[in-house]
Amino acid sequence: MPHTVRRVVRGAALAAVTSSLVIAGSLAAGTPATGATAKPPAPKAAAADDPTRPGWNLLYNEDFSAPINTGNAPWVKENYTTPFDTITDDAGQWYKNDYGPAWTTAFNSFSTYRKEFTVGQNGWLTASLSARDFNKDGVIESPPSITTQALGSEHVAVLNVPESTGGAVFRPTSKLPDQYRIEYKLKTLDFGGKRNGTINYGGRINGYGTAGCKTQHPWGEGSRSPGWTGDASVPYCEWQNVREGTYGYNGYHFLSIVDFANPAPRNNHFWHYHRKVLMDAFSQHPDRVGSGTGGRVCDASNNTYYNYRDSSFNTVNMWISGMPNYAPGPGGLPGNSQWFMTSCSGGVAEQQLSSAAELQPELMPNSSYTFAIERDATGYTLEASGNFARAGQRTLRFHRNFVVGNDPIWHYNVKASEYDGRFNGNLVQNDAHGSTTWPNQWPSGSAYPDYFVIGDLYTNVYEGSASLTDIRLYTPSTTGGTNLALNKTATADSQCAANEAPAKAVNGSVTGGNTDKWCSLGSSKWIRVDLGASTTVGRVVLKHSGAGGEKTTWNTRDFDVQVSTNGTTWTTVASPRGNTASITTHTFTPVAARYVRVNILAPTSDTDPAARLYELEAYAS
């Protein structure tokens, strides 16, 4: 969420950062400003759940059809011996310098607990949760959770955060590739905003429960922030109220790219210094809006703005983090400049709180929203699709170069070779109770690999629930993008019927119905493709039952991928077990091979005995 409206515009000339824009699948009229790079329209899938994206190879696809296995992961007490960073993290040096000893007393008044477990194929996702033990008795009062459940014809992950001091997110277990597309589908959202015209619904206030106090304690805004005493010794309930009042807001991170490994829920001000690009909800309470506009929202149907106060407060912000103020002054907090992109600005990023669209939660889950971020060799692309208020069904898509003029995306370089050190500086705090300098915040030779975060990542604000599915990670198609197995000779142990021969698995199609596949009921299930000659193979893509529209519980569960130069001696290059994904990608060190074989050990995740493959694809890399 944006830090505050006043901080977004304070002291800033509204210099434009350029980008390019796609609306409803076509390039916006006009020529992008200097520095923008025109991007192709968002790829349209053949069906709502079709993961095919032209120009992209699908690496992972988590549809949550299998229950999440937490592995009995315990709640672990945070001891702060390995803080994420030294800037506005839980160790709190910045707050100690600002507030003095009273802040340490407030901080020590509770305990923080964390839980993490991997999810999906090869554990490529990590679920990360944070909760607070208010009275330090070893019992978490309101633990958050991430579970799975059926929702209509789909399965979803449900993130539930019943208390504003908790958090729940999905993140990648490993760093993202240098170039990628990450996307997912949001099915329900209940983190504040109006429903049917009112902020008070379901016995809650802007998505918050009515019991007790909901404040930013102990990570308040700087001690000199207007609207409260700035005294860290005041009781919990006298800190800034996040449920209502001038600090009141709720929200949700649809999708953020951050600059450090293993992101987990932390206090909100920590994140203001660690995001690169993001899309989020900012559900202000009317008390916060007051007599002002609350910001502005773009109506993409006619590219005109209207006031936030006239919206349902269910807005979508699509924005980037720019340079920080390296010397914010006494009573202040570190944080980055904020640049918002909308179709109303022609895709140009501007330093003014501007929402790109407005969700319609009342339409969910029958109507869902898809969020995606791409990174290429030149910059980032942010994309949101769905049925937006006033604007209707459309795709909003904005590309921003890493650097435009002298304005960078913060810590954009995932490799040292992408950056020359020009934006380096020392972060300096000279405050009432101490002074600290954090040197070299962006030095030459540095690298900041990308990690994404989805969910509620704040541990002193945000409360509610959301459900999502189809988290997908893609990498760009390369020069090795030719499918070497397409229409080549395929053989198998057997076939279920005459129209389910092995040739169906190499015909380049998954959309021909339930017979557009190879099927086997044999006692030993395998399929083999002859590539015609020895060639280099480094990647095999398998499209299982769900990719063809059949049950995802029939996706091939346990199998070996093997290669051979002579059809007799085989080398196993991948051995997935417990697979539930509809499409699996198996990348390995490229080797010489003429034959590719899939040996199926367990065909399904239920009792069905048939093996099914809609497509077997082989690539050089």
Secondary structure, 3 states (H helix, E strand, C coil): CCCCHHHHHCCCCCCCECEEEEECCEECCCCCCCCCCCCCCCCCCCCCCCCCCCCEEEEEEECCCCCCCCCCCCCEECCCCCCCCCCCCCCCHHHHHHHCHHHHHHHCCCEEEEEEEEECHHHCEEEEEEEEECCCCCCCCCCCEEEEEEECCEEEEEEEECCCCCEEEEEECCCCCCCEEEEEEEEEEECCCCECCECEECCEECCECCCCCCECCCCCCCCCCCCCCCCCCCCHHHCCECCCCCCCEEEEEEEEEECCCCCCCECHHHHCCCEEEEEEEEEECHHHHCCCCCCEEEECCCCEEEEHHHCCCCEEEEEEEEEECCCCCCCCCCCEEEEECCHHHCCCEECCCEECEECCHHHCCCCCEEEEEEECCCEEEEEEEEEECCCEEEEEEEEEECEECCEECCCCCCCHHHCCCCCCCCEEEEECCEEEEECCCCCCCCCCCCEEEEEECECCCCCEEEEEEEEEEEEECCCCCCCCCCCCEEEECCCCCCCCCHHHHHCCCCCCCCCCCEEECCCCEEEEEEEEEEEEEEEEEEECHHHHCCCHHHCCCEEEEEEECCCCCCEEEECCCCCCCCEEEEEEEEEEEEEEEEEEEECCCCCCCCEEECEEEEECC
